[in-house]
């Protein structure tokens, strides 16, 4: 991705470098993560919410379904293509009025003057790892929150992926995938810094947790989980090749080993998303 510092970008790089379960939001893994994230948010139903970096809008609409007549949700996305897709998905599912979609960047959010500092909840998921100035973006999110309101940051620490039994070719491919983030100026470990970013942005950190995305052979969601990981790695092939961190042979070897490894009855995959909350 070659976006300006802090802009929201849904270009191919941003899509390919999504977290497991986030690259394809409609997959089983994505839906499982969404349910877990909704449970963590524990909405009252009357909140005025700002969702920044809303992508295809599926999670924004899931958030909005948890609101009553007194609640509202504004979703901001930088990519015109993804914004068009979000509106099309909402139209196709008869939810056009559920979310107000706006185009804009995180450092200069497209808000009216009276909206600034007014939101009960400001939420950003899978955003900060893809921006060049995460501290500036965090400060912008805090500034949009009303005094006493919540800021929720959810993002990756790609160092958290563990496979057992070990799968050397898969692990090597995952390391190449991480290096691709670095080459693009992204931070694949930003999840571990979320509390610091909240603090530096002017919020008072109040809670952290890890939202699990783990599975094992024999689980009902095992194949979907493996397919999701394969999609993330395979989808980043062109970027890894362009960055010079992997060859076609390395990608093929990793994906082939992932398929074989997933058939082992003792196979397990461990991953989790970093979650940090603060109050303004």
Rosetta blueprint (number, residue, H / E / L):
1 X L
2 X L
3 X L
4 X L
5 X L
6 X L
7 X L
8 X L
9 X L
10 X L
11 X L
12 X H
13 X H
14 X H
15 X H
16 X H
17 X L
18 X L
19 X L
20 X L
21 X L
22 X L
23 X L
24 X L
25 X L
26 X L
27 X L
28 X H
29 X H
30 X H
31 X H
32 X H
33 X H
34 X H
35 X H
36 X H
37 X H
38 X H
39 X H
40 X H
41 X H
42 X L
43 X L
44 X L
45 X L
46 X L
47 X L
48 X E
49 X E
50 X E
51 X E
52 X E
53 X L
54 X L
55 X L
56 X L
57 X L
58 X H
59 X H
60 X H
61 X H
62 X H
63 X H
64 X H
65 X H
66 X L
67 X L
68 X L
69 X L
70 X L
71 X L
72 X E
73 X E
74 X E
75 X E
76 X E
77 X E
78 X L
79 X L
80 X H
81 X H
82 X H
83 X H
84 X H
85 X H
86 X H
87 X H
88 X H
89 X H
90 X H
91 X H
92 X H
93 X L
94 X L
95 X L
96 X L
97 X L
98 X L
99 X L
100 X E
101 X E
102 X E
103 X E
104 X L
105 X L
106 X L
107 X L
108 X L
109 X L
110 X L
111 X L
112 X L
113 X H
114 X H
115 X H
116 X L
117 X L
118 X L
119 X E
120 X E
121 X E
122 X E
123 X E
124 X E
125 X E
126 X L
127 X L
128 X H
129 X H
130 X H
131 X L
132 X L
133 X L
134 X H
135 X H
136 X H
137 X H
138 X H
139 X H
140 X H
141 X H
142 X H
143 X H
144 X L
145 X E
146 X E
147 X E
148 X E
149 X E
150 X E
151 X E
152 X E
153 X E
154 X E
155 X E
156 X L
157 X L
158 X H
159 X H
160 X H
161 X L
162 X E
163 X E
164 X E
165 X L
166 X L
167 X L
168 X H
169 X H
170 X H
171 X H
172 X H
173 X H
174 X H
175 X H
176 X H
177 X H
178 X H
179 X H
180 X H
181 X H
182 X H
183 X H
184 X L
185 X L
186 X L
187 X L
188 X L
189 X L
190 X H
191 X H
192 X H
193 X H
194 X H
195 X H
196 X H
197 X H
198 X H
199 X H
200 X H
201 X L
202 X L
203 X L
204 X E
205 X E
206 X E
207 X E
208 X E
209 X E
210 X E
211 X E
212 X E
213 X L
214 X L
215 X E
216 X E
217 X L
218 X L
219 X L
220 X L
221 X L
222 X H
223 X H
224 X H
225 X H
226 X H
227 X H
228 X H
229 X H
230 X H
231 X H
232 X H
233 X H
234 X H
235 X H
236 X L
237 X H
238 X H
239 X H
240 X H
241 X H
242 X H
243 X H
244 X L
245 X L
246 X L
247 X L
248 X H
249 X H
250 X H
251 X H
252 X H
253 X H
254 X H
255 X H
256 X H
257 X H
258 X H
259 X H
260 X H
261 X H
262 X H
263 X L
264 X L
265 X L
266 X L
267 X L
268 X E
269 X E
270 X E
271 X L
272 X E
273 X E
274 X E
275 X E
276 X E
277 X E
278 X E
279 X E
280 X L
